[in-house]
Structures are given as C-alpha cells and as structure tokens.
Amino acid sequence: MLITVTRTGGFAGGETTASLETECRADGLEWERLAERALTAEGPTEREPVPDGFRYVVRADSKLVELQDPYLTEDQRQLIDAVLATAA
C-alpha cells in the first residue's frame, strides 16, 4: 500500500508531501491498519475554518480523504505525523 500525505497551509502557506510504501516493510501491516482506521474515521461534520491551520490530503491506494486541523482523530494525527516525518 502506498500512503501519501500532502500538508498545505499554516502561517507560511507552504506545501509538504511525503509517501510511504508499506509492501517491503516489516511493520507494513501495522501501517496499513492505521491507514484504514484513519481514512474511515468519522470526524466532526461541522468544521469552522481555522486561520493559518493545516489542511491535509491523505491517499492510501485508491482511497483519498481531505482533513483539517484541529479536526483530526488520534489515528489520523498519528498517521499524518508519521508519514510526514519520513520527509524530514
């Protein structure tokens, strides 16, 4: 499974993209389970725009979700942070 996270916004308005391929990783199944939970989680239905907040596009194979801080579940935040850390 290819997991890709793109983060936009924030104070500087920059963009960061990182990807992680789970297929050849020893912990790949754990990543895939986390991605499945993160992409199927229900967040709040009413979302106020947040000035200078981050927005995320998360793709895992053919699934795609658009998310926004501070309206992330714990699984979504964990997946986003971990994938973006691979770009650092």
C-alpha positions as CSV (number, residue, x, y, z in Angstrom):
1,M,0.0,0.0,0.0
2,L,1.3,3.4,-0.9
3,I,0.4,6.1,1.7
4,T,0.8,9.7,0.6
5,V,0.2,12.8,2.8
6,T,0.2,16.4,1.5
7,R,0.1,19.2,4.0
8,T,-0.8,22.7,3.0
9,G,-1.5,26.0,4.8
10,G,-0.1,27.1,8.1
11,F,1.4,30.5,8.8
12,A,3.8,30.4,5.8
13,G,1.3,28.7,3.5
14,G,3.8,26.1,2.3
15,E,3.3,22.6,1.0
16,T,4.9,19.4,2.1
17,T,4.4,15.9,0.6
18,A,5.7,12.6,1.8
19,S,5.0,9.0,0.9
20,L,5.5,5.6,2.5
21,E,5.3,2.2,0.7
22,T,4.2,-0.5,3.2
23,E,4.9,-3.5,1.0
24,C,8.5,-4.1,1.8
25,R,8.4,-3.0,5.5
26,A,8.4,-5.5,8.4
27,D,5.8,-3.3,10.1
28,G,3.8,-2.8,6.8
29,L,0.6,-4.5,8.1
30,E,0.6,-2.1,11.1
31,W,0.8,0.9,8.8
32,E,-2.0,-0.5,6.6
33,R,-4.3,-1.0,9.6
34,L,-3.5,2.5,10.9
35,A,-4.2,4.0,7.4
36,E,-7.5,2.1,7.2
37,R,-8.7,3.4,10.6
38,A,-7.5,6.9,9.7
39,L,-9.3,7.0,6.4
40,T,-12.6,5.6,7.6
41,A,-12.8,7.6,10.8
42,E,-15.7,10.0,11.3
43,G,-14.7,13.5,12.3
44,P,-17.0,16.4,13.2
45,T,-19.5,17.2,10.5
46,E,-19.4,21.0,11.1
47,R,-15.9,22.4,10.6
48,E,-15.2,26.0,11.1
49,P,-12.2,27.3,9.0
50,V,-9.1,27.8,11.2
51,P,-6.9,30.8,10.2
52,D,-3.4,29.5,9.4
53,G,-4.5,25.9,10.1
54,F,-3.1,23.0,8.2
55,R,-5.1,21.1,5.6
56,Y,-4.1,17.5,4.6
57,V,-4.8,15.2,1.7
58,V,-4.2,11.6,2.6
59,R,-4.1,8.9,0.0
60,A,-3.8,5.2,0.6
61,D,-4.0,3.3,-2.7
62,S,-7.3,4.4,-4.2
63,K,-8.8,6.0,-1.0
64,L,-8.5,9.7,-0.5
65,V,-9.6,12.0,2.3
66,E,-9.2,15.7,2.9
67,L,-8.7,16.6,6.6
68,Q,-8.1,19.8,8.6
69,D,-6.5,20.7,11.9
70,P,-7.8,20.7,14.6
71,Y,-10.4,18.2,13.5
72,L,-8.3,15.1,13.3
73,T,-8.8,11.9,15.1
74,E,-5.9,10.3,17.1
75,D,-5.4,7.8,14.3
76,Q,-5.4,10.5,11.6
77,R,-2.9,12.6,13.5
78,Q,-0.6,9.6,14.2
79,L,-0.6,8.6,10.5
80,I,-0.1,12.1,9.2
81,D,2.7,12.8,11.7
82,A,4.5,9.5,11.0
83,V,4.3,9.8,7.2
84,L,5.4,13.4,7.2
85,A,8.3,12.5,9.5
86,T,9.7,10.4,6.7
87,A,10.2,13.5,4.6
88,A,12.3,15.3,7.3
